[in-house]
Every structure is written in C-alpha cells, then in structure tokens.
Amino acid sequence: MDALIYTAMSGAERVLRAQQVHANNLANADTAGFRANLELSSSRQVQGAGYAARHLNELSSDAVSAREGSQRDTGRELDVAIQGPGLFAVQVTQGGASREAYTRAGGFSVDADGQLRLDRHAVLGEGGPVTLPPFSKLEISADGVISVRNGDAATLQQVDRLKLVNPEFSQLRKDEAGLLVARNGEPLPADANVRVAGGRLEGSNVVAVEEMVATMNLSRDFEIQMRLFKSADTMAEAGNRLIRD
C-alpha cells in the first residue's frame, strides 16, 4: 500500500508538470520561431533503507519538437526564414560570459552601433557578431550571405555570412531563455548546406489542437491518480479495522 501511495503521488505530480509544459506551448502558439517543448518521463528509485520498491517519476521538458512551423511573407529585408532544417546562431551574454545559442526565429534588427540583433542577442556570422556599415539596402541570399548598398552605389557589397547550423535535435536542449543550446555546451559547426529566404518569417511549430488533446488526456490521468489515492485510503482503513478487531 505504501508503494501504491508513491505511485499515485508521483503520477499526479507528473501530470501537473506536464500540464504546465502544454500550457506554455499553447501560450506561444503565435510566437515566431518558437519550438514546442516535449515532455519526457523517467523513473527514479527512492533512496533510503526499505524503499527499494518505491520509484518516483521525473519529468524532463527541455527537449523540443523538430517540426517546422508555417512561414509567411513580410517583405521586410531584416526578416529571414530557414528553408528546411537548420538554425540561426546568436550570442548570449550573461554575467560577463558569452555563449552560443540557436533559434529558428529570424526577425532581426540593427542597433545604433550597426550590430545585427535578435531581441537583445547579437546574431553570429562567420567571424563572430555581425556588424553592418551604414546602408540604404540590404539583401540576404539563400546561403546566408549578407550584402548591403550604401547611398547611390551601383552594386551590393558583401559584409558577412550568417552562421547557420544543422544539428540533430537530440543534441539540443532548451535553456531558461527559450533558446536552444548544445547538450555538451560546445559551439556547433556551421553547415554550408542550410538555406534561408529573406523577407519571410517562420511561425511557431505548436499545433493548438494537439496541445488541447494532450491537456484533456492529462486531466483524465489526474483523475485516475486521485482514484488511486482514494483506494489506498480505503485499504488503509480496512487494515486498521482488522488490527483493531
């Protein structure tokens, strides 16, 4: 009966945490480049003498879906969408230290210093953060080459090339900021085969219907765990009556 209580308690906790994962996915159904979180469960033995038969459920939610999101034309020259598999590389600075992270979001901007940015993160090129000279026109080719034209110049000048990577999604996890990072903590190599399209944005890969169905299934699972708790309570009362008698 003690083992049954552990089973019901651990199952109920997993359901509550899994519901949070799917609620977060639904909340980001319209976030450009968002990758849906996946829930992965594993068991862990309870430590201590006499608990060898007791196991708790552990839920990991840092894995992500590799499915591509839908794309739309924006016509904005700083919007870029990856065609097929691949990721953009950005530089994340925290506590004075910098690390590399990855994303499918391509709604870039240029700050006052000419640095290409994704929100507050510097976008990486072949030689580090991309810095652009003053320009009147910008183009990003299919292979990620960034070219600009200044003023009335007749031709475009190549400035840098976006760092594009194409790892297996099993090698990645999602960090606290919602960006993807390598599980081993090392920067990923650039892949020259990744292709992009300018003037487009990729949306979230969350499928709202799937998330709603998963949430309803989890609600039914929670009801089952509560019934197990009630059954354990009933059996405990029956045992106490036998001892008293």
C-alpha positions as CSV (number, residue, x, y, z in Angstrom):
1,M,0.0,0.0,0.0
2,D,2.9,2.3,0.7
3,A,4.2,1.6,-2.8
4,L,0.8,2.4,-4.2
5,I,0.8,5.8,-2.5
6,Y,4.2,6.6,-4.0
7,T,2.9,5.6,-7.4
8,A,-0.2,7.8,-7.2
9,M,1.7,10.8,-5.7
10,S,4.4,10.6,-8.4
11,G,1.9,10.2,-11.2
12,A,-0.1,13.1,-10.0
13,E,3.0,15.3,-9.9
14,R,4.0,14.3,-13.4
15,V,0.6,15.2,-14.7
16,L,0.7,18.7,-13.1
17,R,4.1,19.4,-14.5
18,A,3.1,18.1,-18.0
19,Q,0.1,20.4,-18.0
20,Q,2.5,23.3,-17.4
21,V,4.5,22.2,-20.4
22,H,1.5,22.1,-22.7
23,A,0.1,25.4,-21.3
24,N,3.4,27.1,-22.1
25,N,3.3,25.6,-25.7
26,L,-0.3,27.0,-26.2
27,A,0.8,30.4,-24.8
28,N,3.5,30.6,-27.5
29,A,1.4,29.3,-30.4
30,D,1.8,32.7,-32.1
31,T,5.5,33.3,-31.1
32,A,7.7,33.5,-34.2
33,G,10.3,30.6,-34.3
34,F,9.0,29.0,-31.1
35,R,9.8,25.3,-30.8
36,A,7.2,23.3,-28.8
37,N,8.6,21.6,-25.7
38,L,8.3,17.9,-25.3
39,E,7.7,16.0,-22.1
40,L,10.0,13.1,-21.4
41,S,9.4,10.9,-18.3
42,S,11.8,8.6,-16.5
43,S,11.7,6.8,-13.1
44,R,14.0,7.3,-10.2
45,Q,14.3,5.0,-7.2
46,V,13.6,6.4,-3.8
47,Q,16.8,6.5,-1.7
48,G,16.9,5.0,1.8
49,A,16.7,1.7,3.5
50,G,13.4,-0.1,2.9
51,Y,12.5,1.9,-0.2
52,A,13.9,-0.3,-2.9
53,A,10.5,-1.0,-4.4
54,R,9.5,2.7,-4.4
55,H,10.0,4.8,-7.5
56,L,9.3,8.4,-8.4
57,N,8.6,9.8,-11.8
58,E,10.9,12.5,-13.2
59,L,9.7,14.8,-16.0
60,S,12.1,16.5,-18.3
61,S,10.8,19.3,-20.5
62,D,13.9,20.7,-22.2
63,A,13.6,18.6,-25.3
64,V,12.0,20.3,-28.3
65,S,10.0,19.4,-31.4
66,A,11.9,19.4,-34.7
67,R,8.8,20.0,-36.7
68,E,8.9,23.1,-38.9
69,G,6.5,26.0,-38.4
70,S,4.4,27.7,-41.1
71,Q,6.0,30.7,-42.9
72,R,4.6,34.0,-44.1
73,D,5.9,36.7,-46.4
74,T,6.7,40.0,-44.7
75,G,8.7,41.9,-47.3
76,R,10.9,43.2,-44.5
77,E,14.6,42.9,-45.5
78,L,15.7,42.0,-42.0
79,D,13.2,39.1,-41.7
80,V,14.8,35.8,-42.6
81,A,13.3,32.2,-42.5
82,I,15.3,29.0,-42.7
83,Q,14.2,26.7,-45.6
84,G,14.2,23.1,-44.4
85,P,16.3,22.0,-41.4
86,G,18.7,24.4,-39.7
87,L,19.1,27.1,-37.0
88,F,20.5,30.6,-36.7
89,A,23.3,31.2,-34.2
90,V,23.2,34.0,-31.7
91,Q,25.5,35.2,-28.9
92,V,24.1,35.2,-25.4
93,T,25.9,37.3,-22.8
94,Q,25.1,36.7,-19.1
95,G,27.2,37.7,-16.1
96,G,30.1,38.8,-18.3
97,A,30.3,35.5,-20.0
98,S,29.2,34.7,-23.6
99,R,27.9,31.5,-25.0
100,E,26.4,30.4,-28.3
101,A,22.7,29.6,-28.7
102,Y,20.4,28.7,-31.6
103,T,16.9,29.6,-32.8
104,R,14.6,29.4,-35.8
105,A,13.4,33.0,-35.1
106,G,14.6,35.4,-37.8
107,G,13.1,38.7,-37.0
108,F,16.3,40.7,-36.9
109,S,17.0,44.3,-36.2
110,V,20.0,46.7,-36.3
111,D,21.0,48.6,-33.2
112,A,22.6,52.1,-33.1
113,D,26.1,50.6,-33.5
114,G,25.2,48.7,-36.6
115,Q,25.1,45.3,-34.9
116,L,22.6,42.8,-36.2
117,R,20.5,41.6,-33.3
118,L,17.7,39.2,-32.4
119,D,15.9,40.9,-29.5
120,R,18.8,41.5,-27.1
121,H,21.2,38.9,-28.6
122,A,23.9,39.5,-31.2
123,V,23.4,37.5,-34.4
124,L,26.5,35.5,-35.3
125,G,28.3,35.4,-38.6
126,E,31.3,33.6,-39.8
127,G,33.7,35.7,-37.8
128,G,31.5,36.5,-34.7
129,P,28.7,39.0,-34.1
130,V,27.6,40.6,-37.4
131,T,28.2,44.4,-37.6
132,L,26.8,46.3,-40.6
133,P,28.1,49.5,-42.1
134,P,25.5,52.3,-42.9
135,F,23.3,51.0,-45.7
136,S,20.3,52.0,-47.8
137,K,19.5,48.5,-49.0
138,L,20.2,45.1,-47.5
139,E,19.9,41.6,-49.0
140,I,20.4,38.2,-47.5
141,S,21.0,35.5,-50.1
142,A,19.8,31.9,-49.9
143,D,23.2,30.7,-48.5
144,G,23.1,33.4,-45.7
145,V,25.4,35.9,-47.3
146,I,24.6,39.5,-46.1
147,S,25.1,42.2,-48.7
148,V,24.5,45.9,-48.4
149,R,24.4,49.0,-50.6
150,N,25.2,52.4,-49.3
151,G,23.6,55.5,-50.8
152,D,23.6,55.6,-54.6
153,A,26.2,52.9,-55.0
154,A,25.6,50.7,-58.1
155,T,26.4,47.4,-56.6
156,L,25.9,45.5,-53.4
157,Q,28.9,44.9,-51.1
158,Q,29.2,41.6,-49.2
159,V,29.6,42.2,-45.5
160,D,29.3,38.8,-43.7
161,R,27.6,35.5,-43.8
162,L,25.1,34.2,-41.2
163,K,26.3,31.3,-39.1
164,L,23.8,28.5,-39.9
165,V,23.9,25.1,-38.1
166,N,22.1,21.9,-38.7
167,P,22.5,19.5,-35.7
168,E,20.3,16.6,-34.7
169,F,17.6,17.9,-32.3
170,S,18.6,15.2,-29.9
171,Q,21.8,17.1,-29.3
172,L,19.9,20.2,-28.2
173,R,18.0,21.3,-25.2
174,K,16.1,24.5,-24.4
175,D,17.5,26.9,-21.9
176,E,15.7,29.2,-19.5
177,A,15.5,31.9,-22.1
178,G,13.8,29.7,-24.6
179,L,16.8,29.4,-26.8
180,L,18.4,26.1,-28.0
181,V,21.9,25.1,-26.7
182,A,24.0,22.1,-27.3
183,R,23.7,19.5,-24.5
184,N,27.5,19.2,-24.3
185,G,27.9,23.0,-24.0
186,E,30.2,23.3,-27.1
187,P,29.5,25.6,-30.1
188,L,28.1,23.8,-33.1
189,P,29.9,23.8,-36.5
190,A,28.4,25.9,-39.4
191,D,26.7,24.0,-42.2
192,A,27.0,25.5,-45.6
193,N,24.0,23.4,-46.9
194,V,21.4,25.3,-44.8
195,R,19.3,27.6,-46.9
196,V,17.3,30.7,-45.9
197,A,14.8,33.1,-47.6
198,G,14.7,36.8,-47.0
199,G,11.5,38.8,-46.4
200,R,9.9,35.8,-44.6
201,L,9.2,34.8,-41.1
202,E,8.6,31.3,-39.6
203,G,5.9,31.0,-37.0
204,S,5.6,28.7,-34.0
205,N,5.5,24.9,-34.7
206,V,2.9,24.4,-32.0
207,V,-0.3,22.7,-33.1
208,A,-3.0,24.0,-30.9
209,V,-5.3,21.0,-31.4
210,E,-2.6,18.6,-30.4
211,E,-1.9,20.6,-27.3
212,M,-5.5,20.7,-26.3
213,V,-6.0,17.0,-26.8
214,A,-2.8,16.3,-24.7
215,T,-4.2,18.5,-21.9
216,M,-7.5,16.7,-21.9
217,N,-5.7,13.3,-21.7
218,L,-3.6,14.6,-18.8
219,S,-6.8,15.7,-17.0
220,R,-8.1,12.1,-17.2
221,D,-4.8,10.8,-16.0
222,F,-5.0,13.0,-13.0
223,E,-8.5,11.7,-12.2
224,I,-7.1,8.2,-12.2
225,Q,-4.3,9.2,-9.8
226,M,-6.9,10.6,-7.4
227,R,-8.8,7.4,-7.5
228,L,-5.7,5.5,-6.6
229,F,-5.3,7.8,-3.6
230,K,-8.8,7.0,-2.5
231,S,-8.3,3.3,-3.0
232,A,-5.1,3.5,-0.9
233,D,-7.1,5.3,1.9
234,T,-9.9,2.7,1.7
235,M,-7.3,-0.1,2.0
236,A,-5.6,1.6,4.9
237,E,-8.9,1.9,6.8
238,A,-9.7,-1.8,6.2
239,G,-6.3,-2.7,7.5
240,N,-6.8,-0.6,10.6
241,R,-10.1,-2.3,11.3
242,L,-8.5,-5.8,11.0
243,I,-5.8,-4.8,13.5
244,R,-8.4,-3.4,15.9
245,D,-10.6,-6.5,15.7
